[in-house]
Amino acid sequence: MAKYGRGLNREMVAAVNLGLISEPFSTKEVRRLINNKGWSPEPTDNYINVALVNGSSGRHSYTYKKYFVSIGDGLYKLRDQFKGAEWI
């Protein structure tokens, strides 16, 4: 079972698709989602940063889903294949 909902990155995908978070997003929007969901204990800033970086890096594990595209300056967007109602 995922530590934070379905998993932090998967929850971010759903939040963007629901319109709860606008693109591009940063760790600030992730932190807001965490607060809204009331997860306790909250993930650390390092956990959030690593989740976003690993979720956008072509160099990280081949089994780790690449939900995001890094557009620089700590901003991310969803990859097109993860947009739509099936990802809510």
C-alpha positions, 0 to 999 in steps of 0.5 A: 500500500502506498504511503500517501494515498495511491502514492504521492506522484499518482495523487499529483497526477489526479490533482492536476487532472481534477483541476485542483493544481494548475500546470506548471506546478512546483513543490509549493503546490504539492505541499498545498495538496498534502495539507488539504489531504491532511496526511500525517505524518507529512512527507518531508521536503526532501521526499517531495523533491525526490519524488518529482525528480524521479518522476521526471528523470529518464535516468532513474529506475525503468520501473518508476513511472515518469509522470512528469516533465521538468520544465526548469526552475523547479517546475513540472508538467504532466506528460500528455499520456497521463492527462485525462479522466482515466487518471483521476 
